[in-house]
C-alpha cells in the first residue's frame, strides 16, 4: 500500500470512529485543520502538498455529505487561520467573507485545495464550529464553540501528523441547584 492510500485509509477509519461517538445534527459546522507537511513527516508549513490534500479531501467531503454537515477548512497563520467555506455556509452561519484566496504557501494546501473544489467558496475570519478535526496540531481551537470535548479514536496519527478530535456541548450554568438535561 502506498503512502497516499494509507493516509486516506487512516482518515476514513478516523471519520468512522468520530461518527460512532458523535451524533451530528444536519447543518452543523465542523472545522478541519490539516498540515500536509506534518503528514509527510516535516515541520508544519514547510513541505505541504496539494497531492496530499487531494487524497484527504474526498473522504472529508463524503463524510460531510453523509452527515449533512458543513465543512470549514482552516488556513495557516499567513492568513490568520481564516476558514474556507461554501458561500451557503457563510450565509447560514452569518459569517462575513474576507478578501483573500488561500494558496499553498499562504493558506496551506488543504485550504487551497478546498477553495478550488468547493462550488462557491469564500473565506471567513472566524466561526464557532460544533466540532473539529485537527491533523498535525494546527490549533483549530479558536474556531470551536467554548465547551470543547475531546474525542478519542483508534487512529492517533495520519502519516506522521498527530490527530486531535473534538465535539462541543452547551455550557452548564446555574450552580449547584441547577438541573441539566440527561444525555
N, C-alpha and C positions, 0 to 999 in steps of 0.2 A: 504494500500500500504506500503510495507516495505521500509526501507531507501534506499537500493540499487536501487530498481525500481524507487523511487522518484528522486534520483540523475541522473539516466540515462534519465528519462523523462525531467528533468530540462536541461540537456546538449543538448538533441535533440531539445528542444524549443529554446535554446540559438543559436544553429547552424542554425536553420531555420531563426531566426532573423538576424543573421550575414549575411547569404546569401541574404536576402531581401535587405540589404543595401550596400553590396559589390559585385561587379561583378568580379569573379575570372577568370583570364586568365589561360587556361590549361598550366601546367608546372610551375606555381608559387609556391613559398615556404611559408609555414605557420608554425610558431613556436608555440609549445604548452608547456606552463609551468604549472605544476599541483602539488599542495601539497595535497596529500591524507590525511595527518594529519589535515590540515585546514578544509577539507571537513567534517571530523568526529568531528570537534569542538575542536581540540587540537592545540598546538603551532606547527608551521611549523617544520618539521624534527623530531618530537617526537613520532608520533604514526601512521605512514603511513602503508598502507596495500596493498598487491598485489590484494586482492579481490576487493578493491575499484577501482584500476587501471583497472582490468579486465572489470568491469561494464562500464567504460568510454571509453575504447579502441575501442570497436566495433562501436559506433556511430561516433567517430572521423575518424576511418578507412573508414567507409561507406561514410562519408562526403567528404573525400579526393578523393575517387574513383568517386563519383558523379560529382565532380567539376574538376577532372583531375589535382589536386594539389599534391604537395609533403608535407609530414609532417616531422617536426623536433621536437623531444621531448627533452626538456631541462632537464638536470640533476641538482642536487643540488650543493651547494657550495663545497662539498667534492671532486667533480671532476671539479671544476671551472666552473660550469654551462655549461659544454660541451653538445653537441647535439647528440642524437641518430637518425640516418637517414639510409635509404636504401643505399647500395653502389651505385646504379644507380643515386641516388640523389646527393651524394658526387661528382660523376663524372660529372653530368650535371652542377653543380654549381662551379666546380673546387675547392672543399673543400678537404683539406688534412686530412686523417684519423689519429687518435692518438691511442696509446696503452693503452686502459682502457676498462673495461667492467662494465657498471653500474649494481649495485646490490641495494637491498632495503636500506641498511644502508650507502651506498656511491654511490650516483647517484639518489636515490629516486625510489619509487615504480613504478611510471608511466614510467620513462625512462627505468627501468629494465624490466618492462613488455613488452614495445615496443621492446626492444633488443631481447627478447626471442620469439617474434611473427612476427617480420619482416622476410622476406625471406632471405636477405643477409645483416645483419646490420653492420654498422660501427659507430664509434663515431668521431666527428669532434669538434675542439675547438670553432669555431665561424662561423657565417653566417650572411647574411643581408637579412632577410626574408621580404616578401611583406606584411605580416600581422601576427597577432598573437592572441592567446587566453591565458590569464594568469588567472589561477584558484588558488586563495589563495595567491596572492601577491608574486609570485616567482621571480619577476624582470626580465622579458624577454626583456626589452628594449635594452640590449646590443646586441641582435640578430635581431633587426628590422632596416630597412633602415632609413636614417636620418630624413625624414619628416613623422613622425607617426601622424595619425589622429584617435582620439578616436571614437569608435562606441558604441552606447547605444542600449540595447535591453530591453525587459520587464523582463528578468532574470538578477537579480543583484547578486545572490549567487547560488552556488551549495552546498547543505548542508549548512555548516557554512562558506564556503570559498567565499570571495569577488571575483567578476569577473571583469576583465578588458579586453576589446577587442580593437584591433587596425588594421587599414589598413595603407597603405602608399601612398604617391603621390610623383611625381617628384618635385625637388626643383624649386622654382620660382626665376629666376635670371635675372639680366639685369637692374633693376632700374625702374624709373617712366615712361620711354619711351618704355619699353618692351611691347610686345604683347604676350598674352598667349592664348592657345587653350581653348575654352569653353568646359566644361564637358557635 
